[in-house]
Amino acid sequence: MAGQKSKKPKWVIEKERSRRASAAETVWLFGLHAVRDALMNPMRDRLRLVLTKNAADRLAEAVAGSGLTPEIVDARSFGDHVPIDAESVHQGAALEVRPIDWGRLEDICATGGRAPVVVLLDRVTDPHNVGAVLRSAEVFGARAVIAPHRHSAPETGALAKTASGALERQPYLRVGNLADAMETLKAMGYVLLGLDGAAETPIAQTLAGLGGRPVGLVLGAEGPGLRDKTRETCDALVKIPFQGAFGSLNVSNAAAVALYAAAMRPAA
């Protein structure tokens, strides 16, 4: 009928709903180190800062530069002011923030420069593992750590603490579909190497033949490993050789070893 508004496609509605939910999502960061790094990060959207007097004194410089006015509370009633659990080591410092918007995958992972490397995590949900991967990714100069938005670890206080500041500096991109992101990277020239303990070829051997080509290191969750679709989308499966009878590494340790191997490969 004339004048009747056309309905938006379902995928458009879902995308808009997801964008609104992400904009409304907030995260509480705890601890002097994590809070200081977030206060000093211009990319952070900071909402609320709660400190004890002692923490305020120790973070005075970072607080002054952030433009936030902290709420000073008594250490004995700290948990009454912020949603803290028994496992959080808050050190009298808590900061409510929004997750960082790092931008488009194509921009963050653009090729150029010395042998670009990215890390892709398939259903790695433990925030401590993801935090440790982010820390290693920063140390070895990875362009990004990429994970599916569902079935991955979101930004949390525990992740930030394990990342030891890397969450503020190392792009952590959570994408709608990991396989689609992998195809995008392949179209950009990346060679995707899936880590699999049952693979025949050592990672260093495969990397040696790639020279300075961009590389994506794909790691799965402990136990189930890579999903079939993820495995099929990889260009090759590689392994980290082991000497003893036990050949399985924690996913964050495996990521660190693979990143080191990628950083040390011959340039040509």
Rosetta blueprint (number, residue, H / E / L):
1 M L
2 A L
3 G L
4 Q L
5 K L
6 S L
7 K L
8 K L
9 P L
10 K H
11 W H
12 V H
13 I H
14 E H
15 K H
16 E H
17 R H
18 S H
19 R H
20 R H
21 A H
22 S H
23 A H
24 A H
25 E L
26 T L
27 V E
28 W E
29 L E
30 F E
31 G L
32 L H
33 H H
34 A H
35 V H
36 R H
37 D H
38 A H
39 L H
40 M L
41 N L
42 P L
43 M L
44 R L
45 D E
46 R E
47 L E
48 R E
49 L E
50 V E
51 L E
52 T L
53 K H
54 N H
55 A H
56 A H
57 D H
58 R H
59 L L
60 A H
61 E H
62 A H
63 V H
64 A H
65 G H
66 S H
67 G L
68 L L
69 T L
70 P L
71 E E
72 I E
73 V L
74 D L
75 A H
76 R H
77 S H
78 F H
79 G H
80 D H
81 H L
82 V L
83 P L
84 I L
85 D L
86 A L
87 E L
88 S L
89 V L
90 H L
91 Q L
92 G L
93 A E
94 A E
95 L E
96 E E
97 V E
98 R E
99 P L
100 I L
101 D L
102 W L
103 G L
104 R L
105 L H
106 E H
107 D H
108 I H
109 C L
110 A L
111 T L
112 G L
113 G L
114 R L
115 A L
116 P L
117 V E
118 V E
119 V E
120 L E
121 L E
122 D E
123 R L
124 V L
125 T L
126 D L
127 P H
128 H H
129 N H
130 V H
131 G H
132 A H
133 V H
134 L H
135 R H
136 S H
137 A H
138 E H
139 V H
140 F L
141 G L
142 A L
143 R L
144 A E
145 V E
146 I E
147 A E
148 P E
149 H L
150 R L
151 H L
152 S L
153 A L
154 P L
155 E L
156 T L
157 G H
158 A H
159 L H
160 A H
161 K H
162 T H
163 A H
164 S L
165 G L
166 A H
167 L H
168 E H
169 R L
170 Q L
171 P L
172 Y E
173 L E
174 R E
175 V E
176 G L
177 N L
178 L H
179 A H
180 D H
181 A H
182 M H
183 E H
184 T H
185 L H
186 K H
187 A H
188 M L
189 G L
190 Y L
191 V E
192 L E
193 L E
194 G E
195 L E
196 D L
197 G L
198 A L
199 A L
200 E L
201 T E
202 P E
203 I H
204 A H
205 Q H
206 T H
207 L H
208 A H
209 G L
210 L L
211 G L
212 G L
213 R L
214 P L
215 V E
216 G E
217 L E
218 V E
219 L E
220 G E
221 A E
222 E L
223 G L
224 P L
225 G E
226 L L
227 R L
228 D H
229 K H
230 T H
231 R H
232 E H
233 T H
234 C L
235 D L
236 A E
237 L E
238 V E
239 K E
240 I L
241 P L
242 F L
243 Q L
244 G L
245 A L
246 F L
247 G L
248 S L
249 L L
250 N L
251 V H
252 S H
253 N H
254 A H
255 A H
256 A H
257 V H
258 A H
259 L H
260 Y H
261 A H
262 A H
263 A H
264 M H
265 R L
266 P L
267 A L
268 A L
